[in-house]
Structure formats: structure tokens, C-alpha cells
Amino acid sequence: MTFFLTLLALVVTLGLTWRYLGSYMAAVFDGRVHFLAFVERLVYRLLGTNPEQEQTWKRYAGAVVVFSGVSLLFTYAILRLQTWLPMNPQHLGNVGSALSFNTAASFVTNTNWQNYGGETTMSYFSQIGALTVQQFVSPAVGIAVAMVVVRGFARKGSSTIGNFWVDITRCLFYILLPIAFVFGIIFVGEGAVMTLAGTATIHDVLNQVTQTIARGPIAFMEAIKQLGTNGGGFLNANSATTFENPTGFTNFLSIYLLLAIPFALTYTFGKMVGSVRHGVALLSVMVLLFSVWVGFTSYGEHQNNPAVAAAGIHSTVGNTVGKEVRFGDTSSALFGVASTMTSTGSADAAYDSFTPIGGMGLMTGMMLGEVTPGGTGSGLYTLLIYAIIAVFIGGLMIGRTPEYLGKKIQAREVKLAGLAALVMPIVVLVVTAIAVSVAAGRAGPLNAGPHGFSEILYALTSQGNNNGSAFGGLTGNTPFYNIIGAIDMLLGRFAIMIPVLALGGALAAKNVVPESLGTFRTDNGMFVGLTIGVILIIGGLTFFPAVSLGPIVEQLSHGRFF
Amino acid sequence: MIVHLRRSITFALICMVFFGFVYAFAGTGVAQLLFKFQANGSLTANGSTLIGQNWTSPKFFHGRPDDSGPYAANAKTHTSGGDNPLLANGVSGQSGATNLGPRSRVLLADTKALVAYWHSMGVNPTPDLVTTSGSGYDPDISPQDALVQIPMVAKATGLSASSLTSLIKSQTHGPQFGFLGASYIDVLQLNEALAKMR
């Protein structure tokens, strides 16, 4: 019952956010929000850019790639040098080169895959100056790229698609910063830690236990970690820890925050292209798939854990292994689905210990390509890729040139969309095949049997989709997994982003074809169904064989333990 | 290209200053001003109410059987001793779960051993009491988890079962705002209240 109230509260709050944050974001990117104009002007002056001057898609893409490369180097350098940098009360050593490369790639691509335990690896300087910074910057890059595609549809015969520096500055200062700051304060009020004072040592006279407790500037990192669909926590156990996610309320706020921008961007899209109905259609695709996944994953987690049941304990409170008492089974499953379907990857429970069905819900949630609703920005632009493929297939069926929002979808657009849609499955399956073929890859899993394969598949799916959640039993901090994972993440980000930018440029240059009676409608239930079909065929069929070797076998192997 | 590079470096520096240090320092300032207790880790005389501890004496209610590691932030000063008589997985000084899969033989054996452990303490365990948490230091147990421990605590302390039941009831926190999360009891606070009764 309480779970249904939680879902209801989520629907109401996200509904309002969709409408109002959505239109606010449209205003920000249209340049109608000015309350920090003095900061904006200062940034533009330091950069030496004229905010009125727009870029072609090629220049825009160049800026995205060069800036991401510089961010990667900055992050890498800080991690490699942290011993000599200030704010290191625990005197932690420099981070190793392979791990630094993996971590830098991870935070720059909005993945936040973590092959380290934060409290024993990263100094406060690294957490703040390297990681939190990327938690702001990488979602802003994603949203900026999404805006290019949106403008592609909104504009007619235009050779330019916006100015990257203006888009990212506005996104950072007007959207991410104010929301993160407010929620950071709420998280602290609920009990999340925010101090620079180092560890605390406590002696309990009742049971004679002495504890050294890790602390740090956690709460505000938490806010942007969820809002920016980043997912990389300060502490190893992420949102399962009380210092990151202290109460049922913060757990709810976390789920809300990580869904807020990805859903709301569909309204922004509708508003900017002049047809909110088209935004609603995309939203419906996201919500329908999301609801199905919440349904069966929560069902899975409400079942007994097979091993615990075999030990003679029958649970009425679902699978408790790796879950926190204050959240319970279904809320943890909801968090898991929200986190995996948004490319966030934070965790308020140990996903590795989910039931086979629950774990499959999380894994397949990512395999759909992170579009339901996906990451900040990346969710919208990837879903638009699928929408273009759906329009193309629909057009073939009725024998007309496909159009979307009045733009003719021709060979170039379909090629670019096909490329962007195929990159992720190819990369993920190829690196998984490599990992299970070499000894270094097979050395990773903690668990035996099909679950061991699931751990490898999950890890490379998560990184290829820029999600960052894990079946945590995998030992990822090895040269093999650090490097193959970094390649997986970089391809999963930029090999999709660049065709997407090219697509935005190609669309912006086109003129609008007037709508006629024969035009294939792209704002009704038929189109929603077609798009869902495309997503399920690309994600579902591509990964079905791999998934059947992992969670499906595990579910079906009744009474066996590995 | 050179223009991109110059702007990228400048912008990366701006971001590091503003979205790293200004954000974190301003956040710490506001947090310490408004919520000093929470911001510093909810520390009380006997420990943080948010960090689980090792309770081995039958005179106290026990928490979940989390491993020994995650209490400590620093591997050097880490002192061992979790709730888990098995001392399961975990890197010392680091939060984390056991990450055992649902069809793991190790999980099966661990759970069996924990069931036997509780039976030897005269307790008929609930699922929470034989499974480890997500963080490795879950500070809470459910009301049911506390109720089943009454025979153990009553025998060791001589307190009546009914007084322990009412103690548990008084320490129970319902779901937040009536619907968010699950009912829980903070083990440290429960045991502090229990110690006062003796």
C-alpha cells in the first residue's frame, strides 16, 4: 500500500516538474532567462566568445570533443597528483594510472562507473575538484547536444545550430546549479554528511566498540549526482549508505531527482519544436516502458531470495540480501529501475544480490539504450534516434517518404540514426565477448555459474550505456577491466554523440514540408507503439541471447546453487 | 582547433573553481550553519545514529549481521568486529555489500550458519537478521527483527518480555510521512534506552 502511495507521489511531483521545469528549460535555451546575466557575460568574456555568434554542427562537435578531452586530462591529472594536493586529511596516495584513466573516462562520459571505493581512494580535493565538477559538466554537455537535435527540428534552412559555450554555460548556471544547491541543503537536513573535517573516531561504552567513521563533503555531491544522472557516490556503497541517503524521504528525493530532467526534456522538446503533442508522444514511450520495468522488477524483489529460502527462512518482506531496512524491498527495486533506466547508476541496495528476475530488470533496462527516460540530454537524443528509425519503418510500410515534424527523413538521416543506434549494442557485445574469452576477463567475477557471466555482461553493458551501476562482485580494478571499460564508455558516449550532432546539423539545414492528408502522424498512439516496437526489437532481440545465458538460466535453474 | 583548446582549458578551470570548490565550500558553510549535527555525521556519545555497530552481548539487541570492515574510514586505524560471527566479505575501511548472487553456494552456507547462530542464542531469526545489508553498516532493524530477539535479551537482562515489547514499540519509527520507506528501529538508540532500563 505504501508503495502505491510512493508511486502516486512520484507521478504527481514528476508531472508538475515535467510541465514547469520543461518550459523553464526551453526558456533557458531560447535565451529568455537572464537572472545571472552578469555571470554569463563574465564567462563569455573569459572565453572570448560572442554569445550571438552561432556554430555549424561541425564546430559545435569540435568544441564538445575538445572540451571533453580537456576535462578528461584535468580529471586524470588531479587523481594522479592527489598526494601532493591539499585537502587530503586521510593522506591517501596517488590513484594508479589505469584506475585514473578509467575514472576520468567514467566521469567525463556521465557514466560514473567506479572501480574504487571512494572513502579509501579519493581525497576531498579529488572528490570536489575532479569528480563533482564532472558531475555538473557531463550532464550539461549531454543536454547541450540534445538541444542541437531539438533545434535541428525547430529550425528551417539554417546552417548553424547554436553556440556550445552558451548552451553549456546556461545549462550549468540556470538549471543544474540552483536545483542541486537547494536539494543539497535538504539532504543535509535529513542527515547526509557535509563536512571537510576528516574522519571521526567514536568509542561506544555500551559494547566497547571503537569506530573510525568516514566523512566528507557528501550531501551536495549527492544532489548533483542524482540530478545530473551521474550516479557516482562519495562512498563505496553509494546511496545504500546512511551518509549519502539517510532516510526514506531522501530515497524518494533521489528517485525524483534522477528522473526529473530526463522526463522534463520531452516537454522542452515539444515546446521548442512548437508541438507539445510530440513531446507527449515521446514521454508516453518513456513512461510505458518504465512502468513495465518497475512492475516486474519490484515483483522480482518482493520474492524470496533462493539461497535464503533454501536455508529455511521464508520472507514476507521480499529479498533482504543487500538491502537496507529503512527502504525495504519494493522501494529499493524502484530506485534500481529509475537508476538503471536513466543512465544514473547510483544504488541504494546491492544489485548483485537482487533475485534473477530483479537483476534482469536492471540489466535489460540499460540494454534498451538508455531512452526510458535515459540520461540528462542523452535520453532525449537517443530516443529521437529511435523515433527517426520508427518513422522510417512506418514510411516504408505505407510507401511514403518519411517525415518527422515536417522534416523529410532521407538516406543521410537514416544512415546517421542507424549508426547511432547500432554503436551501443555492437560495442557492448564485442567487449563482453572479449572479456569472457581472455583469462583476465574471466578472473573478474566473484560469483560462480551464470551469475558470474551476468557480472561481466552487466559491467560492460553498464559502461557502454554510460550508466555506471554494477553487479558489485566483479573485481573491476585490474588493468584489463580499467582499460576495456574506459574504451567501452568513451565509445558509448562519443560514437553516438557525433552522429547525433551531424543529424542535428543535417535536419536544421532542411526546409519544412507542409503537412498533408497522407503524412504519417508522429504524435499519436500508433507512433508511440511503433517507437516502442523499435526500441524492444533493437534492444531486446540484440541482447536476448546474452541475457538468456545470465539471469534467465539463473532463474530457471531451480534448486541449484553455484 | 586552437580556439577550441584555449576555450576548453579556460572553461575547465572556471568549472573547477565554481562547480567544484565554490559549490562545495558554500554548501559546507550553509550545512554547518543550518544543520551542524547532521552535517557532522549525527554523532552522539556512543556513536553515530546512522552507522551500525557490532553488538555481541545477549544483553543488547543485535543489528544485522554486517561484516567487520565498513566501520573504518582508514584501513590503518580500523578495528575489527562486526555483527557477523562469520566475518563475511568486505574491504576493511570501506562500505559495501557482500555482493553474493541469489544462487550463490557461499550465500547459502553463510545464511545457514547465521540461522544456526541465532538458534544458539535462543532466537528464531527473521530474514533481516540472517542477511547482510547494502551499505555493510545498516544502523536499523525492523520492529519484527527486534521482537524476535526478546527471548535472548529478556533471559540475559532479567527484564520482562512485556517491558521489552513496549520499549520496542516506543523506539519504532514508522515510514516517513506515513508512506516513504519502511518501519525501522535505530539499534544504537534502542540499546541506549535499554541500558537506561537496567
Interface residues (C-beta under 8 A of the other chain):
Chain A: T2 L5 T6 A9 V43 L46 L47 G48 T49 G62 A63 V66 F67 G69 V70 S71 F74 Q90 G117 E119 T120 I128 G129 A130 T132 V133 F136 V137 W165 I168 L172 L177 A180 F181 G184 I185 V188 G189 E190 G191 A192 V193 M194 T195 L196 A197 T199 A200 T201 I202 D204 V205 L206 N207 V209 T210 Q211 T212 I213 A214 R215 P217 A219 F220 M221 L235 N236 A237 A240 T241 T242 F243 P246 T247 G248 F249 N251 F252 N305 P306 A307 V308 A310 A311 G312 I313 S315 V317 N319 T320 V321 G322 K323 E324 V325 R326 F327 G328 S331 S332 A347 D348 A349 A350 D352 S353 F354 T355 P356 G359 L446 N447 A448 G449 P450 H451 S454 F471 G472 G473 E554 S557 R560 F561 F562
Chain B: M1 H4 L5 R6 R7 S8 I9 T10 F11 A12 I14 C15 M16 F19 G20 F21 Y23 A24 A26 G27 T28 V30 A31 Q32 L34 F35 Q38 A39 N40 G41 S42 L43 A45 N46 G47 S48 L50 I51 Q53 N54 W55 T56 S57 F60 R64 P70 Y71 A72 A73 N74 A75 T77 H78 T79 G81 V91 G93 Q94 S95 G96 A97 T98 N99 L100 G101 P102 R103 S104 R105 L107 L108 T111 K112 L114 V115 P125 T126 P127 D128 V130 T131 T132 S133 G134 S135 G136 Y137 D138 P139 D140 I141 S142 D145 P175 Q176 F177 G178 F179 L180 G181 A182 Y184 L188 N191 E192 A195
